[in-house]
Amino acid sequence: MPRILKQYKVALEKSDSKESVAGTYPDNLGMRTKLGGNPDWIQNDETPICPSCNKKMSFIAQIDSVEHQSGLNPNSVNALSPDQEYMFGDVGMIYVFYCFDCGETLSLLQGY
């Protein structure tokens, strides 16, 4: 049976596409979740190809390790606590992609 994680409410705010989501590395760790724009790749660009039509997929969202332990992160949870659920690898990020032509979805993870 899959784990059911605690729920976070997400508030959306339109952003200037040139503006960083949440400052610069390493102060922004845990605070880079966003919809749209371009992915903030931790490693190299891994934009996937749609398995149905072989076109590059569109970036939809990135979900950061929102509970990263940091004095700057408002959702910080002690790294040694069993309460820290939203840590993906080593402060990793999940990237979500969609093909508007085929309806295919794909997600991938990058970390440090």
N, CA, C and O of each residue as an XYZ file, in Angstrom:
448
protein
N       0.851     -1.192      0.000
C       0.000      0.000      0.000
C       0.893      1.250      0.000
O       1.847      1.307      0.775
N       0.612      2.245     -0.841
C       1.447      3.449     -0.885
C       1.288      4.296      0.375
O       0.245      4.285      1.029
N       2.353      5.029      0.694
C       2.298      5.963      1.824
C       1.392      7.130      1.473
O       1.394      7.603      0.336
N       0.624      7.592      2.438
C      -0.167      8.812      2.273
C       0.565      9.897      3.046
O       0.689      9.829      4.269
N       1.044     10.890      2.325
C       1.835     11.963      2.924
C       0.945     13.060      3.479
O      -0.208     13.212      3.073
N       1.502     13.826      4.419
C       0.755     14.982      4.925
C       0.479     15.924      3.762
O       1.222     15.945      2.781
N      -0.572     16.686      3.873
C      -1.022     17.556      2.792
C      -0.521     18.980      3.006
O      -0.542     19.500      4.122
N      -0.073     19.599      1.920
C       0.295     21.014      1.915
C      -0.652     21.747      0.976
O      -0.960     21.252     -0.108
N      -1.108     22.908      1.380
C      -1.907     23.772      0.513
C      -0.931     24.535     -0.383
O       0.113     24.993      0.084
N      -1.263     24.672     -1.653
C      -0.402     25.375     -2.596
C      -1.103     26.656     -3.033
O      -2.232     26.614     -3.520
N      -0.440     27.782     -2.861
C      -0.978     29.073     -3.303
C      -0.232     29.481     -4.572
O       0.998     29.533     -4.576
N      -0.957     29.766     -5.634
C      -0.339     30.135     -6.903
C      -0.281     31.648     -7.054
O      -1.235     32.359     -6.738
N       0.850     32.118     -7.542
C       1.053     33.544     -7.783
C       1.759     33.685     -9.124
O       2.836     33.121     -9.321
N       1.156     34.440    -10.056
C       1.768     34.644    -11.365
C       3.116     35.330    -11.173
O       3.262     36.216    -10.331
N       4.097     34.905    -11.966
C       5.459     35.395    -11.791
C       6.023     35.895    -13.112
O       5.696     35.365    -14.174
N       6.868     36.914    -13.047
C       7.610     37.379    -14.212
C       8.523     36.234    -14.636
O       9.254     35.693    -13.807
N       8.494     35.859    -15.896
C       9.262     34.698    -16.351
C      10.766     34.867    -16.157
O      11.489     33.871    -16.138
N      11.256     36.094    -16.013
C      12.684     36.330    -15.810
C      13.061     36.276    -14.334
O      14.242     36.248    -13.987
N      12.072     36.263    -13.486
C      12.291     36.305    -12.046
C      12.508     34.893    -11.505
O      11.776     33.968    -11.859
N      13.510     34.733    -10.651
C      13.752     33.436    -10.019
C      12.592     33.101     -9.096
O      11.980     33.993     -8.509
N      12.290     31.816     -8.969
C      11.182     31.396     -8.111
C      11.457     31.743     -6.656
O      10.576     32.248     -5.960
N      12.674     31.476     -6.193
C      12.955     31.687     -4.763
C      14.438     31.904     -4.516
O      15.089     31.074     -3.881
N      14.973     33.000     -5.007
C      16.368     33.301     -4.707
C      17.347     32.410     -5.450
O      17.038     31.856     -6.505
N      18.539     32.286     -4.873
C      19.608     31.546     -5.530
C      20.131     30.422     -4.642
O      19.953     30.431     -3.424
N      20.773     29.464     -5.280
C      21.367     28.318     -4.597
C      22.480     28.802     -3.670
O      23.236     29.686     -4.073
N      22.623     28.284     -2.474
C      21.865     27.226     -1.832
C      20.709     27.736     -0.966
O      20.009     26.944     -0.336
N      20.509     29.066     -0.934
C      19.474     29.631     -0.057
C      18.060     29.246     -0.467
O      17.139     29.344      0.343
N      17.869     28.807     -1.718
C      16.518     28.497     -2.204
C      16.154     27.016     -2.102
O      15.070     26.626     -2.537
N      17.022     26.191     -1.546
C      16.733     24.752     -1.458
C      15.452     24.512     -0.672
O      15.277     25.035      0.429
N      14.564     23.720     -1.246
C      13.272     23.431     -0.635
C      12.175     24.404     -1.029
O      11.010     24.195     -0.689
N      12.539     25.478     -1.749
C      11.565     26.532     -2.064
C      11.466     26.805     -3.562
O      11.103     27.912     -3.959
N      11.781     25.825     -4.394
C      11.809     26.028     -5.849
C      10.630     25.404     -6.582
O      10.657     25.314     -7.809
N       9.599     24.972     -5.866
C       8.423     24.387     -6.514
C       7.753     25.448     -7.384
O       7.594     26.592     -6.960
N       7.357     25.067     -8.608
C       6.693     26.030     -9.494
C       5.948     25.313    -10.598
O       6.172     24.130    -10.856
N       5.050     26.053    -11.253
C       4.358     25.608    -12.461
C       4.876     26.442    -13.624
O       5.044     27.655    -13.495
N       5.128     25.803    -14.747
C       5.476     26.510    -15.969
C       6.866     27.118    -15.994
O       7.695     26.886    -15.114
N       7.089     27.911    -17.047
C       8.416     28.473    -17.272
C       9.343     27.386    -17.782
O       8.921     26.483    -18.504
N      10.602     27.478    -17.403
C      11.587     26.466    -17.756
C      12.018     25.723    -16.503
O      12.023     26.301    -15.416
N      12.378     24.452    -16.634
C      12.831     23.711    -15.460
C      14.120     24.306    -14.899
O      14.981     24.766    -15.650
N      14.240     24.291    -13.600
C      15.486     24.673    -12.931
C      16.246     23.369    -12.680
O      16.208     22.816    -11.581
N      16.927     22.895    -13.705
C      17.601     21.604    -13.625
C      18.684     21.619    -12.559
O      19.472     22.561    -12.475
N      18.717     20.576    -11.750
C      19.791     20.402    -10.777
C      21.019     19.864    -11.505
O      22.141     20.291    -11.231
N      20.816     18.949    -12.413
C      21.890     18.369    -13.220
C      21.717     18.882    -14.653
O      21.394     20.053    -14.852
N      21.923     18.040    -15.627
C      21.778     18.422    -17.032
C      20.314     18.396    -17.467
O      19.475     17.758    -16.831
N      20.022     19.096    -18.558
C      18.686     19.107    -19.155
C      18.319     17.680    -19.570
O      19.031     17.047    -20.350
N      17.209     17.187    -19.041
C      16.720     15.850    -19.382
C      15.294     15.912    -19.928
O      14.500     15.002    -19.689
N      14.966     16.980    -20.660
C      13.617     17.108    -21.212
C      13.277     15.840    -21.989
O      13.978     15.488    -22.938
N      12.198     15.147    -21.592
C      11.884     13.866    -22.229
C      11.223     14.011    -23.598
O      10.665     15.051    -23.947
N      11.312     12.930    -24.345
C      10.649     12.796    -25.639
C       9.379     11.977    -25.415
O       9.412     10.954    -24.731
N       8.268     12.422    -25.985
C       7.002     11.698    -25.851
C       7.148     10.290    -26.436
O       7.609     10.137    -27.567
N       6.760      9.263    -25.676
C       6.868      7.896    -26.186
C       5.889      7.591    -27.327
O       6.058      6.599    -28.036
N       4.864      8.439    -27.509
C       3.877      8.198    -28.574
C       4.216      8.907    -29.877
O       4.120      8.309    -30.949
N       4.619     10.196    -29.798
C       4.835     10.969    -31.031
C       6.296     11.355    -31.274
O       6.617     11.929    -32.315
N       7.172     11.048    -30.335
C       8.613     11.336    -30.449
C       8.950     12.821    -30.514
O       9.996     13.189    -31.048
N       8.072     13.689    -29.975
C       8.372     15.123    -29.875
C       8.773     15.437    -28.437
O       8.414     14.712    -27.510
N       9.527     16.535    -28.261
C       9.874     16.965    -26.908
C       8.602     17.298    -26.139
O       7.677     17.908    -26.675
N       8.569     16.887    -24.878
C       7.395     17.132    -24.034
C       7.481     18.522    -23.409
O       8.568     19.086    -23.288
N       6.334     19.073    -23.014
C       6.255     20.401    -22.400
C       6.443     20.296    -20.891
O       5.884     19.417    -20.236
N       7.245     21.215    -20.358
C       7.458     21.284    -18.912
C       6.205     21.850    -18.250
O       5.702     22.898    -18.654
N       5.707     21.152    -17.233
C       4.510     21.580    -16.519
C       4.850     22.094    -15.125
O       4.378     23.157    -14.722
N       5.671     21.340    -14.382
C       5.925     21.708    -12.985
C       7.196     21.064    -12.464
O       7.704     20.088    -13.015
N       7.691     21.653    -11.375
C       8.755     21.016    -10.610
C       8.344     21.054     -9.147
O       7.806     22.051     -8.663
N       8.605     19.952     -8.450
C       8.255     19.832     -7.038
C       9.550     19.638     -6.266
O      10.236     18.627     -6.424
N       9.874     20.606     -5.437
C      11.119     20.589     -4.678
C      10.963     19.734     -3.423
O       9.850     19.367     -3.045
N      12.071     19.425     -2.793
C      12.082     18.758     -1.482
C      11.685     19.812     -0.454
O      12.539     20.384      0.223
N      10.380     20.062     -0.343
C       9.861     21.234      0.373
C      10.124     21.236      1.869
O       9.963     22.273      2.513
N      10.521     20.113      2.439
C      10.793     20.077      3.879
C      12.290     20.101      4.193
O      12.701     19.778      5.308
N      13.104     20.487      3.200
C      14.553     20.582      3.407
C      14.848     21.388      4.671
O      14.299     22.472      4.869
N      15.719     20.848      5.521
C      16.041     21.516      6.783
C      16.944     22.717      6.520
O      18.100     22.569      6.124
N      16.397     23.899      6.747
C      17.123     25.153      6.551
C      16.413     26.250      7.320
O      15.184     26.286      7.374
N      17.184     27.139      7.912
C      16.599     28.268      8.630
C      15.845     29.210      7.717
O      15.022     29.995      8.186
N      16.112     29.149      6.412
C      15.447     30.029      5.446
C      14.150     29.433      4.906
O      13.327     30.153      4.341
N      13.962     28.133      5.073
C      12.812     27.430      4.501
C      11.645     27.430      5.492
O      11.772     26.860      6.576
N      10.512     28.054      5.150
C       9.374     28.098      6.076
C       8.744     26.729      6.349
O       8.003     26.581      7.321
N       9.025     25.725      5.509
C       8.479     24.376      5.703
C       9.538     23.392      6.203
O       9.359     22.178      6.102
N      10.623     23.909      6.733
C      11.741     23.092      7.198
C      11.302     22.071      8.246
O      10.548     22.389      9.165
N      11.794     20.830      8.090
C      11.556     19.763      9.066
C      12.915     19.140      9.373
O      13.705     18.892      8.462
N      13.184     18.891     10.630
C      14.448     18.298     11.051
C      14.751     17.060     10.213
O      13.920     16.159     10.097
N      15.952     17.025      9.629
C      16.337     15.929      8.741
C      16.406     14.583      9.454
O      16.297     13.540      8.810
N      16.585     14.591     10.763
C      16.663     13.339     11.520
C      15.307     12.890     12.050
O      15.196     11.849     12.697
N      14.279     13.685     11.769
C      12.936     13.397     12.265
C      12.171     12.501     11.290
O      12.304     12.657     10.077
N      11.373     11.564     11.810
C      10.524     10.773     10.912
C       9.403     11.613     10.297
O       8.687     11.139      9.415
N       9.247     12.860     10.760
C       8.215     13.753     10.224
C       8.606     14.349      8.874
O       7.754     14.898      8.177
N       9.891     14.249      8.491
C      10.326     14.794      7.207
C       9.937     13.810      6.101
O      10.584     12.778      5.923
N       8.876     14.137      5.363
C       8.359     13.260      4.308
C       8.710     13.741      2.901
O       8.913     12.922      2.005
N       8.782     15.034      2.699
C       8.997     15.584      1.360
C      10.471     15.882      1.124
O      10.855     17.031      0.903
N      11.294     14.838      1.173
C      12.709     14.923      0.839
C      12.937     13.865     -0.226
O      12.831     12.668      0.043
N      13.249     14.307     -1.428
C      13.416     13.404     -2.569
C      14.904     13.202     -2.822
O      15.552     14.031     -3.460
N      15.442     12.093     -2.317
C      16.880     11.855     -2.438
C      17.628     12.903     -1.639
O      17.269     13.182     -0.495
N      18.662     13.486     -2.222
C      19.479     14.504     -1.562
C      19.006     15.890     -2.017
O      19.597     16.486     -2.917
N      17.952     16.390     -1.400
C      17.316     17.674     -1.749
C      16.983     17.700     -3.244
O      17.263     18.672     -3.945
N      16.383     16.611     -3.705
C      16.072     16.468     -5.118
C      14.815     17.209     -5.549
O      14.096     17.806     -4.748
N      14.588     17.139     -6.849
C      13.450     17.812     -7.471
C      12.769     16.829     -8.421
O      13.431     16.122     -9.181
N      11.438     16.796     -8.368
C      10.656     16.005     -9.320
C      10.170     16.960    -10.413
O       9.598     18.010    -10.122
N      10.400     16.588    -11.660
C       9.996     17.392    -12.814
C       8.849     16.677    -13.524
O       8.907     15.465    -13.733
N       7.807     17.425    -13.895
C       6.613     16.852    -14.523
C       6.476     17.418    -15.942
O       6.567     18.628    -16.152
N       6.254     16.521    -16.912
C       6.128     16.905    -18.316
C       4.839     16.340    -18.898
O       4.306     15.342    -18.415
N       4.341     17.010    -19.965
C       3.080     16.630    -20.606
C       3.210     16.831    -22.113
O       3.819     17.801    -22.563
N       2.642     15.919    -22.884
C       2.570     16.085    -24.335
C       1.159     16.557    -24.676
O       0.192     15.815    -24.502
N       1.044     17.777    -25.155
C      -0.265     18.344    -25.491
C      -0.872     17.680    -26.728
O      -2.082     17.766    -26.938
N      -0.054     17.022    -27.545
C      -0.569     16.329    -28.725
C      -1.146     14.957    -28.381
O      -2.158     14.550    -28.950
N      -0.514     14.250    -27.460
C      -0.878     12.850    -27.185
C      -1.506     12.613    -25.818
O      -2.112     11.565    -25.590
N      -1.370     13.567    -24.912
C      -1.900     13.378    -23.564
C      -1.006     12.536    -22.664
O      -1.413     12.162    -21.564
N       0.208     12.233    -23.118
C       1.153     11.450    -22.311
C       1.747     12.331    -21.207
O       1.945     13.531    -21.397
N       2.024     11.723    -20.061
C       2.709     12.420    -18.971
C       3.968     11.647    -18.607
O       4.073     10.444    -18.844
N       4.922     12.369    -18.025
C       6.158     11.743    -17.587
C       6.750     12.590    -16.476
O       6.677     13.818    -16.519
N       7.332     11.942    -15.489
C       8.040     12.683    -14.446
C       9.411     12.063    -14.254
O       9.622     10.886    -14.546
N      10.342     12.871    -13.759
C      11.678     12.373    -13.473
C      12.241     13.111    -12.270
O      11.751     14.173    -11.887
N      13.277     12.530    -11.682
C      13.890     13.054    -10.467
C      15.353     13.365    -10.722
O      16.060     12.594    -11.371
N      15.803     14.503    -10.204
C      17.228     14.823    -10.168
C      17.582     15.225     -8.746
O      16.747     15.770     -8.023
N      18.810     14.959     -8.347
C      19.278     15.333     -7.021
C      20.730     15.761     -7.062
O      21.362     15.776     -8.119
N      21.242     16.104     -5.907
C      22.638     16.555     -5.802
C      23.558     15.397     -5.523
O      24.768     15.586     -5.403
